[in-house]
């Protein structure tokens, strides 16, 4: 059974704290993604990675960075958390190659509240 | 830029058909997808359609694509309470098929 695991489901952090959101996939996928989901805005891509140590900015990278040191792990980092980063964060992964039907598998999400 | 729009909410009675609509602006969109998100869970791929198709059917699900109007719909026949969820429309292009642009999501409420 395919699995994308986000280690923290619910976090509460203070403004200015450094926050790490971890994601691990066990499918040997090349591509990994971080999205944030907000009501009325849908999912917006923050960063994605198509290989180890490779990363590309998505649509809303400001205030975030990522790390992909190993193929199975993709970390999202908030260097200095702010209240407008309170959101649900979704990690996803897929095989490489530009074919539809390379199903993108999602984790269950991490709810982050910044106070 | 790319834009994918959906209405935010739909309520239907159990046993009726649900039709969830989506419009997109990018004419170079090549693949169009429907995802389902149940409460407290991530997104699950329901179905996808290539832009050179106009219809795809899979059991209770029918996807219709009007490429001229850039309109995509998902019809769920005999809607059940277990179909209550948020449904996301998404699009991607052939050259970047892994990068999806998602709509705002439509919350489907199924009433008894």
Contacts between the chains, C-beta under 8 A, distances in Angstrom:
chain1	res1	chain2	res2	distance
A	4	B	42	7.2
A	31	B	98	5.0
A	35	B	102	7.8
A	40	B	8	6.5
A	40	B	104	5.8
A	41	B	104	6.2
A	42	B	4	7.5
A	42	B	6	8.0
A	42	B	88	6.4
A	42	B	102	4.5
A	42	B	103	5.4
A	42	B	104	4.2
A	42	B	105	5.2
A	43	B	43	7.6
A	43	B	88	6.8
A	43	B	102	4.1
A	43	B	105	8.0
A	44	B	102	7.6
A	45	B	99	6.9
A	45	B	100	7.8
A	45	B	101	7.9
A	48	B	98	7.6
A	48	B	99	6.9
A	50	B	98	7.5
A	58	B	99	7.9
A	90	B	42	5.9
A	90	B	43	7.1
A	92	B	42	7.7
A	92	B	43	7.8
A	94	B	98	5.5
A	96	B	98	7.5
A	97	B	97	7.7
A	97	B	98	8.0
A	98	B	94	6.3
A	98	B	95	6.2
A	98	B	96	6.5
A	98	B	97	3.9
A	98	B	98	6.6
A	99	B	97	5.8
A	100	B	30	7.4
A	100	B	31	3.8
A	100	B	33	7.8
A	100	B	48	5.5
A	100	B	50	6.6
A	100	B	92	7.1
A	100	B	97	5.4
A	101	B	48	6.6
A	102	B	97	6.7
A	102	B	98	6.5
A	103	B	45	5.2
A	104	B	45	6.9
A	104	B	98	7.2
A	104	B	100	6.8
A	106	B	42	3.3
A	106	B	43	4.5
A	106	B	44	7.4
A	107	B	42	5.2
A	108	B	40	7.2
A	108	B	41	5.6
A	108	B	42	4.9
A	109	B	40	7.8
A	109	B	41	7.5
A	109	B	42	5.7
